[in-house]
Every structure is written in structure tokens, then in C-alpha cells.
Amino acid sequence: MPGRHADFTRRAAIAGAGASLVCVGARAATASTLLVTHSAALAHDMGPMYVERPERLRAILRALDEPRFADLMRQEAPLAAQQALLRAHRSQHLARLAKTAPSDGYARIGPDVVMNGATHEAALRAAGGAIAAVDAVMNGEAKNAFVAMRPPGHHATRDTPMGFCFFNNAAVAAQHARAAHGASRVAIVDFDVHHGNGVQDIFWSDRNVLYASTHQMPLYPGTGAASETGEHNNIVNAPLVKGDGGAQFREALASRILPRLDAFSPEIIILCAGFDAHLHDPLGGLRLIADDFRDVTLRVMEIAARRCNGRIVSLLEGGYRPEDLARSVAAHVGALIGA
């Protein structure tokens, strides 16, 4: 399947588009924000009954084609190497996904995970994009990065795809930062409306990875209670309840998430950037608006500037109403670039 799709162009991604992707090294001196994406992510489709659809990414890319984002560096997401995936997943998981990938039509591997002919490549490139973003940020080629790829990742466990997720992109990125760049402490901050059970599961016993999440409870997948703290007190959950809005979100960040993030003093921060806590999202019950996503980004950036030379890699997770998703991502990326 790799190589089936043409290189990313705006014609392939969005009708009527413009700017081609720019190699990261071409503008490394500016230490700008890097956007990583690939047209394969638009070809992944789980079928009409699911809200995790290509239209999500099309809306994001349209928004990021606005003039204020002209200084974004742009790079195509590469395929993740098996070695990198095996740091977060078991070999049986990789083999199952490769074997299940259909040549045409759909293949269901769970109640909320369906593959079409493009899914395997898209998932490999979503993980590979996270790896490329870590490389760029750790090497100083970009000050921070946003990976606009799908499928998302934070629900996937070591051996189970679930919740629209196939590979755990955040876990793969964190492990790559350690293995390839010698990072001794990696923090993962998750503000998706759903708890990232897969990230928590993978790093439950790892004292050198902090996982901190705000999310709605009760809600899918049923994990994320404040009492779930990990084997080494390296898990921080700050659950919110249906109807909570920006005030409660900021309080959860200020009282639980950000102090622990600051004290952990990570060498890189990875964001599970889900935007389904938006008040209009069909899958959640929180009441955030685009400015709330800008606010959390700025707060994390303050800590990143103090603790890890500003190194942040943000990975797209949820957000299922395309127009609100696009506005929320624009607010998030606008904060990353300082616009």
C-alpha cells in the first residue's frame, strides 16, 4: 500500500488550493512552526456511519492555508519504521493491521475501528509524521510542530486498536524522543474530550514519562479517574463533567495539570490535541470554544519555554464538527506560531 498515493499537493487534498510543502531544512534558520501532513490521511475512510471522516482534515488544511499561516514550514509525513512502532506496540498488533488491510471495500476490526484500502498507509504516516515532528523539534529545525494527520492515536493500546485509533502516535513519538534523541523525561498532555486510555496504559509503569489529561467523565472509554495515578505517580487525570466550560477547564489545568508538568521538567512536551471538547462537538458534552484551545496552548508554551527550550510536538486527535474543528485548530496553531 505505501506509495499508492501521489505526493501531497493542494489539488490532491483540497479543491482550489495553493502552496506546496516546503522541506524542513530550507527554512531551519527561522526556527518556525512545522506543519506535517500527507494526502494519504485524506484517503483513509471508515465509512459513512462514522464521524471520523476525511472532511475533518480538509477543513483544517483550508484554515491553515490562510495568509496568517504563510510562515509555517511544511513537510510530508513519512512512513513510520517498524522499529519505531515496536517501541509502543507488540509485533502481533503490527502484523494484525497489515494482514487485515483490505485491497478494496472495508474491513472491520472492532466496533469503532474500520479499515479501507488507504487506512494502513495513513496510520503508518500518522505515526511517521509524529516521529518526523519530534526529529525536527529535537534537532532545532523547528521551534514546535503540529501534525495534521488522521487516524488519531491516543486510544490505541499496545495490542488493541480502538476508538478510531490504530497506532498510538503520541506513545510512538515519546519513545522515539527517548531512543533517537536521548530525552530522559517526556511529558504528554492530552486535552481531548475523551481520556487517552492507550497512552495511560502504555506508560503506566514508566517513571520517566508523565501523562496528564483533562477529559469528560463519564464518557468513552470509561478510564481517567483522578485516582488513576500510575505506578510511579506519573499519571495525572483531571476529569471534568458534562456541561463544564472554559472556567472549569482552566481550573483543572491550573490546579492539577500545569503544576505537575512544570515540576516534571520535561525535555519535550507532546500534545494529544483533541478539539472535541468544543461546545458543538457531537461526541462530547463539554463547552469549550476556540479561545480555550488557544489558552491551553499558550499556558503549555510558557512551561515549555522555561523547561525544554520551547519544544512542543502537537498531534491531532479528536474534533468531529469540521467547521468548529478548523477554527479551534487555527487558534491552537496560531498560538504555536505566535500569531
BAMI-583198 format. One line per 8 residues: for each residue x, y, z of N, C-alpha, C. Coordinates in steps of 0.02 Angstrom, whole numbers, plus 50000, padded with zeros to 5 digits. Each point is the difference from the previous one (the first is absolute). Layout:
X Y Z X Y Z X Y Z ~ ...
***
This chain:
50040 49939 50000 49960 50061 50000 50041 50064 50000 ~ 50058 50004 50038 50040 50060 49996 50018 50016 49928 ~ 49995 50066 49984 50015 50021 49933 49939 50003 49954 ~ 49943 49975 50025 49940 50000 49958 49977 50071 49986 ~ 50010 50045 50048 49975 50068 49993 50053 50046 49972 ~ 49979 50048 49960 50047 50050 49974 50024 50043 50056 ~ 50057 50034 49988 50026 50047 50049 49948 50054 50013 ~ 50005 50027 50062 49950 50049 50021 50002 50062 49956
49943 50016 49971 49991 50064 49967 49933 50027 50020 ~ 49990 50064 49992 49936 50028 50018 49945 49974 49954 ~ 50017 49982 49937 49949 49971 49957 49976 49934 50028 ~ 50047 49960 50027 49982 49935 50026 49963 50007 50066 ~ 50014 50053 50037 49971 50006 50066 49937 50041 50002 ~ 50002 50059 49970 49944 50045 50005 49991 50035 49933 ~ 49939 50000 49975 49987 50033 49936 50014 50075 50006 ~ 50032 50026 49949 50014 50071 49996 50057 50024 50042
50048 49957 50020 50051 50020 50048 50061 50031 49969 ~ 50051 50010 50043 50062 50033 49982 50063 49967 50023 ~ 50034 50023 50044 50068 49988 50021 50022 49928 50007 ~ 50055 49984 49968 50029 49933 50007 50039 49995 50064 ~ 50014 49939 50021 50037 49989 50062 50073 50020 49991 ~ 50028 50028 50053 50068 50024 49998 50043 49956 50044 ~ 50057 49982 49977 50046 49958 50039 50019 50036 50064 ~ 50002 49962 50055 50016 50029 50065 50066 50036 50000
50052 49971 49969 50066 50029 50003 50006 50066 49964 ~ 49954 50013 49953 50006 50060 49959 49993 50064 50040 ~ 49964 49996 50057 49989 50061 50039 50016 49988 50073 ~ 50047 49954 50013 50015 49982 50068 50025 50060 50041 ~ 50033 50046 49966 50030 50057 50037 49946 50041 50035 ~ 49939 49999 49975 49948 50040 50032 49971 49966 50061 ~ 50014 49936 50010 49973 49962 50056 49925 50012 50007 ~ 49965 49993 49945 49928 50013 49999 49961 49939 50022
49934 50004 49993 49957 49944 50016 49994 49955 49938 ~ 50003 49936 50011 49997 49951 49947 49930 49969 49996 ~ 49972 49997 49940 49938 49964 49987 50017 49936 49963 ~ 49980 49943 50027 50012 49935 49969 49932 49971 49980 ~ 49994 49980 49937 49938 49970 49976 50015 49958 49938 ~ 49950 49967 49973 50008 49959 49940 49931 49984 49972 ~ 49996 49995 49934 49937 49987 49967 49971 49931 50017 ~ 50043 49953 50021 49975 49934 50019 49948 50004 50056
50007 50051 50043 49953 50008 50055 49930 50019 49976 ~ 49995 50026 49939 49935 50017 49971 49967 49939 49969 ~ 50038 49949 49984 49973 49941 49967 49974 49948 50049 ~ 50025 50003 50062 49974 49955 50053 49926 50016 50013 ~ 49959 49948 49999 49927 50009 50007 49971 49939 50035 ~ 49963 50012 50054 49970 49944 50037 49928 49987 49980 ~ 49973 50041 49954 49931 49990 49979 49954 50056 50023 ~ 49941 50005 49971 49956 50058 50011 49970 50003 50070
50001 49946 50038 49969 50002 50066 50046 50029 50054 ~ 50062 50016 49982 50048 50024 50050 50014 50074 49991 ~ 50009 50036 50055 50015 50072 49997 50074 50013 49989 ~ 50042 49950 50007 50072 50009 49987 50010 49994 49925 ~ 49992 50056 49965 49996 50001 49927 50054 50045 49969 ~ 50015 49989 49936 50050 50043 49967 49984 50074 50002 ~ 49935 50017 50003 49981 50071 50002 50032 50037 50059 ~ 50015 49965 50053 50033 50031 50057 50066 50031 49978
50041 49961 49966 50066 50024 49980 49995 50052 49944 ~ 49953 49991 49954 49992 50051 49948 49985 50068 50030 ~ 49957 50002 50050 49983 50063 50033 50061 50031 50034 ~ 50040 49959 50032 50060 50024 50034 50049 50029 49949 ~ 50012 49965 49946 50048 50023 49950 49977 50064 49965 ~ 49935 50007 49990 49975 50063 49973 50015 50058 50048 ~ 49988 49988 50064 50013 50052 50050 50074 50018 50002 ~ 50043 49950 49996 50072 50013 50005 50030 50026 49935
49959 50008 49949 50023 50030 49938 49986 50076 50000 ~ 49973 50026 50054 49988 50072 50005 50066 50038 50005 ~ 50001 50064 49979 50063 50037 49998 50038 50002 50066 ~ 49966 50001 50056 50036 50006 50063 50042 49938 50016 ~ 49988 49946 49963 50040 49939 50010 50051 49991 49944 ~ 50015 50052 49963 50046 49995 49944 50071 49981 50022 ~ 50018 50015 50061 50068 49986 50023 50009 49930 50028 ~ 49947 49960 50000 50007 49931 50021 50048 49964 49954
50049 49964 50028 50037 49952 49961 49955 49940 49989 ~ 50008 49966 49944 49955 49945 49984 50041 49940 49978 ~ 49980 49941 50024 50035 49939 49984 49951 49943 49993 ~ 50013 49955 49954 49958 49941 49992 50016 49949 50055 ~ 49949 49968 50025 50009 49949 50051 50028 49937 49968 ~ 50057 49975 50024 50028 49938 49974 49965 49939 50030 ~ 50016 49942 49974 49977 49938 50030 50040 49985 50063 ~ 49966 49979 50053 50036 49981 50061 50035 49933 49989
50061 49995 50025 50037 49937 49996 49973 49951 50052 ~ 50005 49936 49984 49976 49950 50046 50035 50004 50068 ~ 50064 50014 50000 50038 50005 50062 49970 50053 50046 ~ 49981 50057 49971 49971 50053 50040 49932 49980 50028 ~ 49959 49966 49960 49935 49978 50023 50005 49948 50056 ~ 50051 49958 49996 50008 49947 50049 50020 50026 50069 ~ 50020 50062 50004 50015 50028 50066 49936 50014 50039 ~ 49943 50004 49964 49936 50014 50033 49950 49943 49992
50010 49956 49951 49952 49948 49985 50033 49931 49995 ~ 49961 49949 50011 50024 49932 49992 50000 49981 49926 ~ 50044 49953 49982 50006 49980 49930 49935 49972 49973 ~ 49961 49966 50044 49936 49972 49977 49952 50054 49977 ~ 50004 50057 50033 49956 50057 49982 50018 50025 49930 ~ 50063 50008 49986 50022 50023 49934 49980 49949 49947 ~ 50010 49937 50014 49984 49948 49951 49925 49997 49987 ~ 49960 50008 50051 49927 49997 49992 49976 50055 49954
50025 50061 50010 49977 50056 49959 50022 49991 49927 ~ 50062 49977 49991 50024 49990 49931 49960 49946 49965 ~ 49983 49947 50037 49964 49944 49970 49927 50017 49986 ~ 49970 50042 50043 49929 50016 49994 49986 50051 49945 ~ 50050 50041 49983 49989 50054 49952 49971 49973 49935 ~ 49941 50023 49979 49968 49973 49940 50027 50033 49936 ~ 49996 49964 49946 50019 50029 49935 49945 50046 49974 ~ 49938 49985 50019 49944 50045 49983 49945 49988 50052
49953 50046 50002 49946 49995 50048 50025 50015 50071 ~ 49964 49972 50049 50015 50013 50070 50013 49935 50037 ~ 50042 50005 50052 50012 49944 50045 49992 50025 50072 ~ 49952 49972 50035 49987 50021 50069 50043 49958 50047 ~ 50037 50033 50045 50040 49964 50049 49979 50016 50072 ~ 49945 50035 50006 49972 50016 50066 49939 50043 49990 ~ 49963 50013 50053 49938 50039 49994 50012 50072 49977 ~ 50059 50027 50012 50014 50069 49981 50067 50006 49963
50021 49947 49967 50060 50001 49957 49986 49961 49937 ~ 50001 50036 49944 49987 49971 49934 50055 50024 49953 ~ 50024 49953 49959 50053 50016 49952 49972 50000 49929 ~ 50024 50047 49959 49990 49994 49928 50070 49990 49969 ~ 50003 50003 49934 50063 49985 49967 50056 50049 50015 ~ 49983 50059 50024 50050 50052 50014 50018 50005 50074 ~ 49965 49964 50044 50008 50010 50072 50069 49983 50024 ~ 50028 49944 49977 50064 49978 50027 50054 50051 49985
50002 50025 49938 50050 50051 49984 49988 50063 50041 ~ 49938 50021 50006 49985 50061 50038 50022 49993 50073 ~ 49987 49942 50030 50021 49989 50069 50076 50000 50007 ~ 50034 49968 49952 50073 50000 50001 50027 50071 49994 ~ 49967 50040 49958 50024 50069 49991 49980 50045 50058 ~ 49945 49985 50034 49983 50039 50059 50053 49990 50054 ~ 50020 49938 50011 50054 49986 50047 50066 50028 49975 ~ 50013 49992 49935 50061 50025 49971 50005 50076 50002
49942 50033 49993 49999 50073 50006 50018 50023 50070 ~ 49976 49963 50050 50018 50016 50069 50075 49992 50011 ~ 50029 49948 49971 50072 49989 50006 50039 50057 49966 ~ 49979 50018 49939 50033 50054 49963 49997 50066 50038 ~ 49943 50013 50032 49993 50061 50039 50047 50000 50060 ~ 50006 49944 50034 50047 49995 50056 50071 50013 49976 ~ 50018 49970 49943 50068 50011 49974 50012 50074 49987 ~ 49953 50033 49968 50009 50071 49983 50006 50043 50062
49959 49987 50050 50002 50040 50060 50062 49985 50043 ~ 50016 49937 50006 50059 49982 50040 50065 50022 49967 ~ 50001 50003 49934 50060 50022 49965 50004 50075 49991 ~ 49950 50036 50024 50001 50072 49995 49982 50027 49932 ~ 49971 49958 49957 49980 50022 49933 49933 50036 50001 ~ 49962 49990 50053 49936 50035 50010 49993 50013 50075 ~ 49967 50054 50016 49991 50014 50072 49945 49955 50029 ~ 49950 49984 49960 49947 49954 50020 49967 49974 49937
49952 49954 50008 49971 49968 49941 49928 49980 50013 ~ 49961 50001 49947 49931 49974 50002 49994 49947 49946 ~ 49977 49941 50019 49993 49944 49953 49926 49993 49984 ~ 49981 50021 49940 49931 49997 49978 49990 49936 49960 ~ 49990 49946 50037 49992 49935 49970 49941 49963 50033 ~ 49974 49952 49965 49952 49953 50026 50015 49933 49969 ~ 49984 49945 50032 49960 49993 50061 50036 50025 50062 ~ 49960 50017 50052 50029 50020 50064 50032 49940 50035
50022 50011 50063 50039 49946 50030 49992 49986 50074 ~ 49974 50046 50041 50011 49993 50072 49961 49944 50033 ~ 49952 49969 49965 49965 49943 50030 50034 49932 49986 ~ 50043 49997 49950 50031 49936 49982 50047 49977 50056 ~ 49992 49938 50023 50043 49972 50050 50057 49962 49965 ~ 50041 49966 50039 50056 49963 49971 49977 49948 49949 ~ 49940 49973 50010 49980 49945 49955 49927 50005 49977 ~ 49968 50058 50011 49930 50006 49982 49985 50066 49967
49976 49999 49937 49974 50062 49970 49930 50013 50026 ~ 49984 50063 50014 49934 50016 50025 49989 50075 49994 ~ 49937 50021 50004 49983 50070 50001 50026 50039 49940 ~ 49994 49972 49940 50024 50030 49938 50076 49998 49994 ~ 50035 49970 50048 50073 50004 50004 50032 49932 49983 ~ 50054 50002 49962 50035 49940 49978 50069 49994 50031 ~ 50042 50050 49992 50064 50005 50035 49996 50058 50049 ~ 50034 49993 50057 49999 50052 50050 50055 50051 49983
49980 50051 49962 50049 50047 49973 50039 50037 50055 ~ 49967 50018 50054 50034 50035 50054 50051 49955 50034 ~ 49982 49937 50011 50047 49954 50032 50059 49986 49955 ~ 49987 49992 49936 50055 49989 49952 50046 50060 50000 ~ 49972 50060 50000 50041 50061 50001 50041 50005 50063 ~ 49970 49986 50057 50036 50004 50064 50058 49950 50002 ~ 49987 49940 49978 50053 49950 50001 50056 50017 49951 ~ 49982 50031 49944 50050 50020 49952 50044 50056 50028
49970 50047 50036 50039 50053 50031 50052 49972 50048 ~ 49983 49947 50033 50047 49968 50047 50053 49960 49963 ~ 49978 49958 49953 50046 49955 49967 50047 50035 49952 ~ 49974 50049 49962 50040 50032 49948 50034 50064 50023 ~ 49973 50031 50052 50027 50065 50020 50022 50002 50073 ~ 49995 49945 50035 50025 49997 50068 49960 50038 50051 ~ 49938 50017 49985 49958 50036 50048 49988 49955 50060 ~ 50014 50025 50059 49991 49959 50060 49931 50009 50032
49967 50057 49986 49933 50012 50027 49957 50029 49944 ~ 49945 49966 49987 49952 50021 49949 49932 50009 50032 ~ 49968 50056 49986 49932 50012 50026 49950 49998 49943 ~ 49943 49969 50012 49945 49998 49953 49940 50033 50033 ~ 49975 50054 49970 49942 50036 50026 49943 49991 49951 ~ 49942 49978 50026 49944 49980 49959 49939 50042 50019 ~ 49972 50038 49952 49939 50038 50016 49942 49980 49956 ~ 50003 49941 49970 49942 49971 49965 49943 49990 50050
49938 50002 49975 49943 49989 50046 49999 49929 50026 ~ 50031 49953 49965 50004 49931 50022 50068 49985 50031 ~ 50001 49960 50051 50062 49981 50032 50042 49956 49955 ~ 50066 50014 49999 50046 49960 49959 50021 49937 50036 ~ 49956 49953 50003 50014 49938 50036 50060 49963 49974 ~ 50012 50004 49934 50057 49964 49971 50066 50029 50024 ~ 50005 50067 50001 50062 50031 50024 50010 49982 50074 ~ 49948 50005 50039 50006 49983 50071 50021 49928 50010
49972 49955 49961 50016 49929 50006 50074 49987 49983 ~ 50023 50030 49946 50069 49988 49977 50051 50026 50050 ~ 49986 50056 50032 50050 50031 50044 49983 49994 50075 ~ 49953 49958 50017 49978 49993 50070 50058 49988 50048 ~ 50048 49961 49979 50055 49980 50045 50066 50035 49982 ~ 49997 50054 49963 50061 50034 49977 50009 50066 50036 ~ 50047 50002 50046 50010 50059 50041 50026 50060 49960 ~ 50026 49989 49940 50030 50053 49961 49955 50030 49947
49937 49979 50000 49949 50030 49957 49942 50023 50043 ~ 49984 50064 49995 49941 50028 50034 49943 50003 49950 ~ 49943 49971 50020 49939 50007 49960 49950 50039 50041 ~ 49977 50057 49973 49953 50043 50035 49941 50015 49954 ~ 49939 49989 50024 49941 50005 49958 49943 50035 50034 ~ 49969 50047 49962 49933 50024 50017 49952 49968 49950 ~ 49941 49982 50023 49952 49964 49959 49933 49998 50036 ~ 49949 49981 49965 49934 49994 50030 49991 49931 50030
49970 49996 50059 49980 49936 50030 49930 50009 50031 ~ 49957 49949 49994 50010 49938 49963 49994 50010 49925 ~ 50040 49965 49963 50000 50002 49927 50047 49946 49975 ~ 49993 49981 49937 50045 49952 49969 50073 50022 50012 ~ 50045 49955 50017 49994 49927 50005 49988 49974 50071 ~ 49984 50046 50047 49984 49980 50068 50059 50004 50048 ~ 50058 50018 49977 50059 50008 50043 50012 50073 50014 ~ 50050 50015 50042 50021 50068 50012 49978 50031 50065
49983 49958 50050 49982 50027 50066 50062 50032 50032 ~ 49988 50048 50043 50055 50034 50034 50042 49952 50041 ~ 49969 49945 50022 50036 49950 50040 50048 49957 49959 ~ 49997 50004 49935 50046 49962 49956 50064 50041 49993 ~ 50053 49980 50037 50059 50042 50005 50064 49966 49975 ~ 49996 49938 49977 50059 49967 49974 50043 49970 50055 ~ 50045 49956 49979 50041 49965 50049 50049 50046 50035 ~ 50020 50053 49968 50048 50047 50028 49972 50070 50008
49935 50005 50008 49965 50064 50005 50014 50044 49939 ~ 50006 49967 49943 50017 50034 49937 49939 50011 49956 ~ 49941 49984 50025 49937 50012 49964 49960 50052 50038 ~ 49977 50052 49965 49960 50053 50031 49936 50007 49960 ~ 49945 49983 50031 49934 50007 49968 49960 50054 50035 ~ 49972 50044 49960 49958 50054 50027 49933 49999 49964 ~ 49956 49953 50019 49937 49993 49964 49953 50058 50011 ~ 49963 50016 49947 49948 50051 50001 49933 49965 49991
49946 50035 50013 49934 49971 49993 49962 50034 49944 ~ 49951 49965 49974 49959 50027 49946 49974 50069 50018 ~ 50006 50047 49953 49978 50068 50012 50055 50048 50022 ~ 50058 49973 50021 50055 50044 50019 50025 50039 49940 ~ 50022 50061 50013 50024 50044 49947 50070 50024 50013 ~ 50016 50058 49971 50067 50026 50004 50025 50012 50071 ~ 49958 50024 50044 50021 50014 50069 50022 49937 50035 ~ 49961 49947 49994 50017 49936 50032 50062 49969 49967
50005 50007 49935 50058 49975 49963 50064 50034 50024 ~ 49999 50066 50006 50059 50037 50022 50017 49983 50072 ~ 49949 49989 50042 50013 49981 50069 50034 49932 50004 ~ 49977 49952 49960 50031 49934 49999 50073 50005 49978 ~ 50013 50041 49951 50069 50009 49978 50042 50032 50055 ~ 49974 50054 50030 50039 50038 50048 50012 49961 50065 ~ 49951 49960 50020 50006 49966 50065 50034 49933 49997 ~ 49994 49965 49942 50027 49932 49997 50051 49989 49945
49985 50021 49940 50041 49982 49942 50065 50041 49997 ~ 49994 50065 49998 50058 50042 49987 50052 49998 50056 ~ 49981 50000 50064 50052 49994 50052 50040 49936 49995 ~ 49966 49945 49984 50036 49936 49994 50045 50000 49938 ~ 49976 50031 49946 50040 50005 49940 50064 50041 50014 ~ 49991 50055 50033 50057 50044 50016 50050 49963 50045 ~ 49975 49968 50052 50044 49965 50047 50036 49941 49967 ~ 49970 49969 49951 50030 49943 49966 50060 50022 49958
50001 50062 49977 50054 50029 49961 50019 49956 49940 ~ 49952 49992 49954 50013 49955 49943 50050 50031 49951 ~ 50028 49956 49959 50045 50023 49947 49963 50010 49934 ~ 49940 49976 49995 49955 50013 49944 49929 49987 50025 ~ 49953 50039 49974 49929 49991 50017 49963 49980 49937 ~ 49962 49945 50005 49958 49977 49945 49928 50013 50020 ~ 49963 50031 49955 49929 50015 50012 49956 49951 49962 ~ 49953 49969 50035 49945 49965 49967 49946 50053 49992
50001 50031 49942 49959 50060 49987 49933 49979 49971 ~ 49954 49985 50045 49931 49985 49979 49957 50062 50009 ~ 49955 50012 49953 49959 50060 50002 49926 49983 50006 ~ 49986 49939 50023 49931 49978 50008 49969 50020 50067 ~ 50038 50039 50039 49970 50032 50059 49963 50064 49981 ~ 50000 50016 49936 49964 50059 49976 49925 49993 50014 ~ 49968 50055 50014 49929 49997 50021 49953 49972 49947 ~ 50019 50001 49936 49956 49975 49948 50019 49929 49977
50051 49970 50031 50022 49935 49975 49948 49946 50014 ~ 49989 49955 49952 49948 49950 50009 50018 49943 50048 ~ 50063 49992 50017 50020 49943 50041 50015 50019 50073 ~ 49996 50062 50017 50015 50019 50069 49946 50044 50030 ~ 50011 50018 50064 49951 50042 50035 50032 50058 50036 ~ 50063 50016 49984 50032 50059 50029 49983 50061 49957 ~ 50019 50059 50024 49976 50062 49968 50058 50048 49986 ~ 50055 49974 49973 50056 50042 49984 49988 50035 49933
50037 50055 49990 49999 50036 49937 50072 50006 49975 ~ 50008 50026 49940 50067 50003 49969 50051 50035 50045 ~ 49979 50054 50034 50047 50037 50042 50026 49957 50058 ~ 49961 49952 50023 50024 49956 50053 50058 49957 49976 ~ 49998 49979 49937 50055 49960 49973 50062 50044 49990 ~ 49990 50062 49982 50057 50046 49996 50030 50010 50070 ~ 49957 50007 50050 50023 50012 50068 50042 49942 50026 ~ 49976 49938 49992 50039 49944 50026 50066 49994 49963
50001 50016 49936 50062 49998 49962 50050 50050 50027 ~ 49978 50060 50014 50045 50052 50026 50026 49981 50069 ~ 49957 49970 50041 50022 49981 50067 50053 49945 49997 ~ 49991 49952 49956 50050 49947 49992 50064 50029 49971 ~ 49993 50048 49953 50059 50031 49970 50041 50037 50052 ~ 49969 50031 50049 50037 50034 50052 50045 49952 50038 ~ 49973 49941 50016 50040 49950 50035 50053 49972 49955 ~ 49983 49988 49936 50049 49974 49953 50058 50048 49992
49986 50065 49998 50054 50049 49992 50047 49998 50060 ~ 49972 49988 50059 50040 50000 50061 50037 49934 50010 ~ 49970 49945 49979 50027 49934 50018 50035 49963 49942 ~ 49979 50011 49938 50027 49958 49946 50012 50039 49936 ~ 50021 50063 50008 50018 50040 49941 49942 50005 49950 ~ 49939 49998 50026 49941 50009 49958 49979 49940 49959 ~ 50031 49942 50011 49987 49942 49957 49931 49970 50013 ~ 49956 50007 49950 49933 49972 50003 49984 49966 49933
49974 49940 50004 49973 49965 49941 49926 49987 50013 ~ 49957 50029 49959 49928 49993 50009 49972 49953 49947 ~ 49961 49952 50022 49972 49949 49956 49924 50005 50000 ~ 49971 50003 49941 49927 50003 49994 49968 49937 50027 ~ 49950 50009 50044 49960 49944 50024 49928 50011 49976 ~ 49953 50014 50046 49930 50005 49982 49979 50070 49979 ~ 49934 50005 49988 49968 50062 49975 49960 49982 49939 ~ 49933 49998 50006 49960 49966 49949 49947 50043 49967
50002 50065 50011 49959 50047 49962 50049 50043 49961 ~ 50008 49987 49935 50057 50028 49963 50008 50075 50007 ~ 49947 50039 49997 50007 50072 50002 50027 50024 50067 ~ 49977 49969 50055 50025 50018 50067 50070 49972 50010 ~ 50013 49942 49973 50067 49971 50004 50050 50046 49966 ~ 49984 50025 49941 50045 50043 49963 50015 50064 50039 ~ 49949 50031 50029 50010 50060 50039 50043 49986 50063 ~ 49988 49944 50031 50037 49982 50060 50073 49986 49985
50012 49963 49946 50069 49986 49979 50035 50065 49981 ~ 49966 50045 49966 50030 50063 49981 50021 50040 50063 ~ 49958 49999 50051 50017 50034 50063 50061 49967 50032 ~ 50002 49934 49999 50056 49962 50029 50064 50013 49963 ~ 50000 49993 49934 50060 50010 49960 50020 50074 50001 ~ 49951 50044 50001 50016 50071 50006 50040 50015 50063 ~ 49983 49967 50055 50038 50008 50061 50071 49972 49992 ~ 50006 49942 49968 50065 49970 49990 50047 50045 49961
49974 50034 49948 50043 50042 49959 50006 50071 50027 ~ 49961 50016 50052 50003 50066 50028 49960 50051 49962 ~ 49949 49978 49965 49959 50045 49960 49935 50017 50037
***
